[in-house]
Amino acid sequence: MPGPLRLPPLQHLCAPLLLLLGLLGCSASRPPTRPASAPALAAPLVVATAGAPTAPVYPVMLGIDVLEAQGFAAVKGKRLGLLTHPAGVNRRGESTIEVLRRAPGVKLVALYGPEHGIYGDEAAEVLIPDRKDKRTGLPAFSVYGRNRKPSKSQLKGIEAMVIDLQDIGSRSYTFISAMRYTLEACFENNIEVIVLDRPNPLGGLKVDGPPLDVRWTSYVGAFRVPYVHGLTIGELARLAKEAPGVLAVSEAVRQRGRLTVIPMRGWRRAMRWPETGLTWVPTSQLIQDFAAVQGYPMVGLGAFWDPPKIDTGFRHGIGKSYPFRGLSHKTVKPEVVEKELRALNLHGIQFRRVSAPDRDGKPAVGLFIEITDYDEWRPAELNFHLLRLACKFDSRNPFAPSSVRDFSGFLRHLGSEEFLRALQRDGARVDVARFLADWEARAKIYQEQSKRYWLYR
């Protein structure tokens, strides 16, 4: 085991960060405040006429909507594969699968599914086989099965791969990984990639959490970006294509690779999901709504639980209610947890006690995490205080090395081996503020450099 690592002074961080093209970062200083009045929208609004039923208003046109508005010019006449899931819908809620199937001159010949599958009916971390899709009769290949990167045989017969996946803005949510690995495979096999862009539901101004150590790059951390990365999936695709060293392909393959991103119309970086006018379609079983999207980066690390490998003691949700927004501890009373958390005076959040049935139907009490000031809110900050409190609540230190503990899965999500070593060494005395300040300094570099890949302002 390596000895304790030390945080270098900021001036020594800048040079290597610049060389990494801004792929390291952390929590931003206070982001720009959302403008009082939104700029004029590029997309026309659908409005009701006098006396007619109220029609939906769509401030944002998704990539699939723009593709359709352009007469499917980018895909017409090509044999297409489509990597998508249930949230791959147009602004009217129609599946991108069906939109492409009925589009004139478009040849959809194969489907590809990420974690949870094309229809979102597979459990997390369960490997999915290739099969024939019963709804369409098309071959349905899995990029979350025996291989995570599409094989040459899985790509046979397609000329272009369309990717339409809804991300949630957090590094460890695997749909951006599916996009990256598919991009690599297509570039290696001379297949064009067309990414239909979608909003980052947290907005494009939030950047928070630790950088990803290069040794922990994996399918749950395929991009060396902060835990909350502040980019759309289309912008991440541009980063992967344009920045050397992101994709695990040769420079010749990267430069030869063909990528087209179909941008949205009407989306602005300050927009949160509710401001898009779009209906949230669950992206996985526990991300049923925007509340869970906001909660995932707040407690996903702090309530990490994979016994006997690791157990922080914290649990997210209360029974089946409030996934990623409810919080409790397996042994500590809610009032004690509440007192500790309130004393932290964290940026932009507060806690209130709520009750809900536990998984056995019995009454249970926990805390609900309220976001009281979105501009002040630092999405990932709470996790690291929870990890410190995990040590305070457990005299044995749940992060101390032992023969039954394995922290590799935790590190693939967390990204910072240095913080884990500090927890192991210092326990409840870990200096969380020092890490947060260091990550914030890196974020300023990351955010500035990531602007070169922005499609929206």
SULWOTA-V984407 format. One record per residue. N is the residue number from 1. RES is the residue in three letters. SS is DSSP state (H for helix, E for strand, - for the rest). PHI is phi in radians with two decimals (NA if undefined). NEAR is the number of other ideal C-beta (glycine too) atoms within 10 Angstrom. Layout:
n->(N/N)
res->(RES/RES)
ss->(SS/SS)
phi->(PHI/PHI)
near->(NEAR/NEAR)
This chain:
n->(1/2/3/4/5/6/7/8/9/10/11/12/13/14/15/16/17/18/19/20/21/22/23/24/25/26/27/28/29/30/31/32/33/34/35/36/37/38/39/40/41/42/43/44/45/46/47/48/49/50/51/52/53/54/55/56/57/58/59/60/61/62/63/64/65/66/67/68/69/70/71/72/73/74/75/76/77/78/79/80/81/82/83/84/85/86/87/88/89/90/91/92/93/94/95/96/97/98/99/100/101/102/103/104/105/106/107/108/109/110/111/112/113/114/115/116/117/118/119/120/121/122/123/124/125/126/127/128/129/130/131/132/133/134/135/136/137/138/139/140/141/142/143/144/145/146/147/148/149/150/151/152/153/154/155/156/157/158/159/160/161/162/163/164/165/166/167/168/169/170/171/172/173/174/175/176/177/178/179/180/181/182/183/184/185/186/187/188/189/190/191/192/193/194/195/196/197/198/199/200/201/202/203/204/205/206/207/208/209/210/211/212/213/214/215/216/217/218/219/220/221/222/223/224/225/226/227/228/229/230/231/232/233/234/235/236/237/238/239/240/241/242/243/244/245/246/247/248/249/250/251/252/253/254/255/256/257/258/259/260/261/262/263/264/265/266/267/268/269/270/271/272/273/274/275/276/277/278/279/280/281/282/283/284/285/286/287/288/289/290/291/292/293/294/295/296/297/298/299/300/301/302/303/304/305/306/307/308/309/310/311/312/313/314/315/316/317/318/319/320/321/322/323/324/325/326/327/328/329/330/331/332/333/334/335/336/337/338/339/340/341/342/343/344/345/346/347/348/349/350/351/352/353/354/355/356/357/358/359/360/361/362/363/364/365/366/367/368/369/370/371/372/373/374/375/376/377/378/379/380/381/382/383/384/385/386/387/388/389/390/391/392/393/394/395/396/397/398/399/400/401/402/403/404/405/406/407/408/409/410/411/412/413/414/415/416/417/418/419/420/421/422/423/424/425/426/427/428/429/430/431/432/433/434/435/436/437/438/439/440/441/442/443/444/445/446/447/448/449/450/451/452/453/454/455/456/457)
res->(MET/PRO/GLY/PRO/LEU/ARG/LEU/PRO/PRO/LEU/GLN/HIS/LEU/CYS/ALA/PRO/LEU/LEU/LEU/LEU/LEU/GLY/LEU/LEU/GLY/CYS/SER/ALA/SER/ARG/PRO/PRO/THR/ARG/PRO/ALA/SER/ALA/PRO/ALA/LEU/ALA/ALA/PRO/LEU/VAL/VAL/ALA/THR/ALA/GLY/ALA/PRO/THR/ALA/PRO/VAL/TYR/PRO/VAL/MET/LEU/GLY/ILE/ASP/VAL/LEU/GLU/ALA/GLN/GLY/PHE/ALA/ALA/VAL/LYS/GLY/LYS/ARG/LEU/GLY/LEU/LEU/THR/HIS/PRO/ALA/GLY/VAL/ASN/ARG/ARG/GLY/GLU/SER/THR/ILE/GLU/VAL/LEU/ARG/ARG/ALA/PRO/GLY/VAL/LYS/LEU/VAL/ALA/LEU/TYR/GLY/PRO/GLU/HIS/GLY/ILE/TYR/GLY/ASP/GLU/ALA/ALA/GLU/VAL/LEU/ILE/PRO/ASP/ARG/LYS/ASP/LYS/ARG/THR/GLY/LEU/PRO/ALA/PHE/SER/VAL/TYR/GLY/ARG/ASN/ARG/LYS/PRO/SER/LYS/SER/GLN/LEU/LYS/GLY/ILE/GLU/ALA/MET/VAL/ILE/ASP/LEU/GLN/ASP/ILE/GLY/SER/ARG/SER/TYR/THR/PHE/ILE/SER/ALA/MET/ARG/TYR/THR/LEU/GLU/ALA/CYS/PHE/GLU/ASN/ASN/ILE/GLU/VAL/ILE/VAL/LEU/ASP/ARG/PRO/ASN/PRO/LEU/GLY/GLY/LEU/LYS/VAL/ASP/GLY/PRO/PRO/LEU/ASP/VAL/ARG/TRP/THR/SER/TYR/VAL/GLY/ALA/PHE/ARG/VAL/PRO/TYR/VAL/HIS/GLY/LEU/THR/ILE/GLY/GLU/LEU/ALA/ARG/LEU/ALA/LYS/GLU/ALA/PRO/GLY/VAL/LEU/ALA/VAL/SER/GLU/ALA/VAL/ARG/GLN/ARG/GLY/ARG/LEU/THR/VAL/ILE/PRO/MET/ARG/GLY/TRP/ARG/ARG/ALA/MET/ARG/TRP/PRO/GLU/THR/GLY/LEU/THR/TRP/VAL/PRO/THR/SER/GLN/LEU/ILE/GLN/ASP/PHE/ALA/ALA/VAL/GLN/GLY/TYR/PRO/MET/VAL/GLY/LEU/GLY/ALA/PHE/TRP/ASP/PRO/PRO/LYS/ILE/ASP/THR/GLY/PHE/ARG/HIS/GLY/ILE/GLY/LYS/SER/TYR/PRO/PHE/ARG/GLY/LEU/SER/HIS/LYS/THR/VAL/LYS/PRO/GLU/VAL/VAL/GLU/LYS/GLU/LEU/ARG/ALA/LEU/ASN/LEU/HIS/GLY/ILE/GLN/PHE/ARG/ARG/VAL/SER/ALA/PRO/ASP/ARG/ASP/GLY/LYS/PRO/ALA/VAL/GLY/LEU/PHE/ILE/GLU/ILE/THR/ASP/TYR/ASP/GLU/TRP/ARG/PRO/ALA/GLU/LEU/ASN/PHE/HIS/LEU/LEU/ARG/LEU/ALA/CYS/LYS/PHE/ASP/SER/ARG/ASN/PRO/PHE/ALA/PRO/SER/SER/VAL/ARG/ASP/PHE/SER/GLY/PHE/LEU/ARG/HIS/LEU/GLY/SER/GLU/GLU/PHE/LEU/ARG/ALA/LEU/GLN/ARG/ASP/GLY/ALA/ARG/VAL/ASP/VAL/ALA/ARG/PHE/LEU/ALA/ASP/TRP/GLU/ALA/ARG/ALA/LYS/ILE/TYR/GLN/GLU/GLN/SER/LYS/ARG/TYR/TRP/LEU/TYR/ARG)
ss->(-/-/-/-/-/-/-/-/-/H/H/H/H/H/H/H/H/H/H/-/-/-/-/-/-/-/-/-/-/-/-/-/-/-/-/-/-/-/-/-/-/-/-/-/-/-/-/-/-/-/-/-/-/-/-/-/-/-/-/-/E/-/H/H/H/H/H/H/H/-/-/-/-/-/-/-/-/-/E/E/E/E/E/E/-/-/-/-/E/-/-/-/-/-/E/H/H/H/H/H/H/H/-/-/-/-/E/E/E/E/E/E/E/-/-/-/-/-/-/-/-/-/-/-/-/-/-/-/-/-/E/E/-/-/-/-/-/-/E/E/E/E/-/-/-/-/-/-/-/-/-/H/H/H/H/-/-/-/-/E/E/E/E/E/-/-/-/-/-/E/-/-/-/-/H/H/H/H/H/H/H/H/H/H/H/H/H/H/-/-/-/E/E/E/E/E/-/-/-/-/-/-/-/-/-/-/-/E/-/-/-/-/-/H/H/H/-/E/-/-/E/-/-/-/-/-/-/E/-/-/-/-/H/H/H/H/H/H/H/H/H/H/-/-/-/-/-/-/-/-/H/H/H/H/H/H/-/-/E/E/E/E/-/-/E/-/-/-/-/-/-/-/H/H/H/H/-/-/-/-/-/-/-/E/-/-/E/-/-/H/H/H/H/H/H/H/H/H/H/-/-/-/-/-/E/E/-/-/-/E/E/-/-/E/E/E/-/E/-/-/E/-/-/-/-/E/E/E/E/-/-/-/-/H/H/H/H/H/H/H/H/H/-/-/-/-/-/-/E/E/E/E/E/E/E/E/E/-/-/-/-/-/E/E/E/E/E/E/E/E/E/-/-/-/-/-/-/-/-/-/H/H/H/H/H/H/H/H/H/H/H/H/H/-/-/-/-/-/-/-/-/-/-/-/-/-/-/H/H/H/H/H/H/H/-/-/H/H/H/H/H/H/H/H/H/H/H/H/H/-/-/H/H/H/H/H/H/H/H/H/H/H/H/H/H/H/H/H/H/H/H/H/H/-/-/-/-)
phi->(NA/-1.18/-1.24/-1.01/-1.61/-2.02/-1.38/-1.32/-1.06/-1.00/-1.12/-1.44/-1.44/-1.10/-1.06/-1.12/-1.16/-1.12/-1.15/-1.47/0.99/1.33/-1.54/-2.03/-3.13/-2.86/-1.16/-1.36/-1.16/-0.88/-1.25/-0.97/-1.24/-1.03/-1.06/-1.09/-2.16/-1.22/-1.17/-1.01/-1.44/-1.26/-1.61/-1.17/-1.55/-1.61/-2.13/-1.47/-1.59/-1.00/1.47/-1.59/-1.02/-1.11/-1.66/-1.15/-1.89/-2.02/-1.08/-2.10/-1.72/-1.30/-0.98/-1.15/-1.17/-1.17/-0.99/-1.15/-1.10/-1.57/1.22/1.06/-1.01/-1.23/-2.14/-1.09/1.42/-1.79/-1.39/-1.85/-1.80/-2.34/-1.69/-2.74/-2.73/-1.04/-1.40/-1.39/-2.30/-1.49/-1.20/-1.61/1.51/-1.51/-1.07/-1.04/-1.00/-1.27/-1.04/-1.27/-1.12/-1.63/-1.20/-1.14/1.36/-1.84/-2.04/-1.50/-2.03/-2.74/-1.97/-2.37/-2.09/-1.54/-0.96/1.39/1.50/-1.09/-1.89/1.20/-1.80/-1.83/-1.21/-1.07/1.13/-1.69/-1.21/-1.99/-1.44/-1.21/-2.82/-1.53/-1.32/-1.20/-1.37/-2.01/1.39/-1.45/-1.13/-2.05/-1.64/-1.75/-1.84/-2.44/-2.37/-1.17/-2.44/-1.70/-1.93/-0.92/-1.44/-1.03/-1.20/-1.20/-1.64/-1.04/1.63/-1.90/-1.81/-2.58/-1.90/-1.64/-2.06/-2.36/-2.21/-1.62/-1.54/-2.05/1.58/-1.98/-1.00/-1.51/-1.47/-1.40/-1.20/-1.23/-1.18/-1.04/-1.11/-1.10/-1.17/-1.20/-1.02/-1.02/-1.10/-1.20/-1.07/-1.17/-1.89/0.98/-1.94/-1.18/-2.06/-2.16/-1.69/-1.56/-1.34/-2.46/-1.14/-1.38/-1.11/-1.43/1.58/-1.78/-1.96/-1.59/-2.36/-2.78/1.75/-1.30/-1.09/-1.65/-1.05/-1.04/-1.22/-1.81/-1.10/-2.83/-1.19/-1.67/-2.80/-1.53/-2.09/-1.48/-2.08/-1.06/-1.02/-1.86/-1.73/1.28/-2.12/-1.45/-1.15/-1.20/-1.20/-1.12/-1.11/-1.09/-1.02/-1.10/-1.30/-1.65/-1.64/-1.04/1.58/-1.43/-1.46/-1.54/-2.39/-1.20/-1.05/-1.09/-1.16/-1.06/-1.21/-1.39/-1.03/-1.89/-2.24/-2.14/-1.87/-1.61/-1.23/-1.29/-2.09/1.62/-1.47/-2.18/-1.07/-1.37/-1.32/-1.59/-0.92/-1.03/-1.49/-1.43/1.35/-1.74/-1.54/-1.29/-1.84/-0.89/-1.65/-2.83/-1.05/-1.73/-1.93/-1.52/-2.69/-1.15/-1.03/-1.23/-1.01/-1.19/-1.35/-0.92/-1.30/-1.40/-2.25/-1.03/-1.55/-1.15/-1.85/-1.13/-2.56/-2.57/-1.18/-1.50/-1.12/-2.80/-2.63/-1.30/1.62/-1.47/-2.24/-1.63/1.42/-2.20/1.08/-1.73/-1.71/0.93/-1.00/1.15/-1.96/-1.51/-2.62/-2.63/-2.19/-1.18/-2.22/-1.68/-1.14/-0.98/-1.16/-1.26/-1.05/-1.07/-1.08/-1.11/-1.26/-1.12/-1.17/-1.32/0.89/-1.26/-1.13/1.27/-2.32/-2.53/-2.24/-2.41/-1.35/-2.36/-2.16/-2.84/-1.14/-1.36/-1.20/-1.75/1.49/-1.55/-1.07/-2.45/-2.14/-2.64/-1.94/-1.79/-1.61/-1.74/-1.64/-1.70/-2.56/-1.13/-1.19/-1.40/-1.05/-1.93/-0.96/-1.72/-1.01/-1.00/-0.86/-1.35/-1.29/-1.11/-1.14/-1.16/-1.14/-1.02/-1.25/-1.17/-1.42/-2.21/-1.12/-1.55/1.04/-1.15/-1.85/-1.15/-1.05/-2.73/-1.19/-1.75/-1.62/-2.42/-1.71/-1.12/-1.12/-1.08/-1.19/-1.11/-1.47/-1.10/1.63/-2.05/-1.16/-1.08/-1.19/-1.07/-1.08/-1.17/-1.10/-1.15/-1.41/-1.87/0.98/-1.17/-1.63/-1.02/-1.54/-1.06/-1.03/-1.13/-1.17/-1.05/-1.16/-1.13/-1.15/-1.12/-1.10/-1.17/-1.08/-1.09/-1.24/-1.01/-1.08/-1.14/-1.29/-1.21/-1.07/-1.15/-1.82/-1.18/-1.86/-2.45/-2.10)
near->(5/7/7/10/14/7/14/10/10/14/7/9/17/14/9/10/20/11/10/19/19/23/22/24/33/30/27/22/11/12/21/10/10/17/9/5/6/13/10/6/16/16/19/11/12/12/10/11/7/4/5/8/6/7/11/14/10/21/19/22/25/29/27/26/21/20/25/19/12/12/11/18/9/18/25/14/12/21/15/22/28/28/26/26/26/17/21/25/23/22/22/12/10/13/23/25/21/14/23/22/14/10/17/7/11/18/16/23/14/21/22/26/25/28/25/24/19/27/16/17/10/19/11/11/11/11/12/21/9/16/15/10/16/9/12/15/8/18/17/21/24/23/25/23/16/10/14/21/18/27/14/9/9/22/21/10/11/23/16/20/25/29/29/29/22/26/26/23/28/24/27/23/20/25/23/27/24/26/27/23/22/27/27/22/22/25/23/20/16/12/21/19/25/23/28/30/26/25/26/30/22/27/20/24/21/25/31/29/30/27/25/29/18/12/9/18/17/18/17/18/22/25/19/24/27/32/29/26/30/25/23/29/26/26/24/26/25/20/23/24/20/14/19/9/13/23/21/14/17/11/10/8/15/22/12/12/20/13/19/15/23/22/18/27/20/25/27/22/20/19/24/18/22/10/16/22/19/24/11/18/16/16/24/23/13/16/23/15/13/15/17/21/25/24/27/26/29/28/24/20/26/21/25/23/14/14/8/10/14/20/17/26/20/23/17/25/22/25/20/12/16/21/21/22/24/24/28/23/22/12/9/17/11/19/11/13/22/17/11/18/20/12/8/15/8/18/15/16/21/15/21/9/12/17/13/16/13/17/10/7/8/8/10/18/16/26/23/18/23/11/16/10/10/17/14/13/21/25/28/27/23/25/26/24/18/26/26/22/23/25/22/14/20/20/8/9/17/19/25/13/10/11/6/8/16/14/18/10/15/20/20/18/20/27/29/22/16/18/23/18/17/23/25/18/15/15/19/15/11/22/12/19/10/11/19/20/14/22/27/18/18/22/25/17/19/25/19/11/19/25/10/13/21/14/16/20/9)
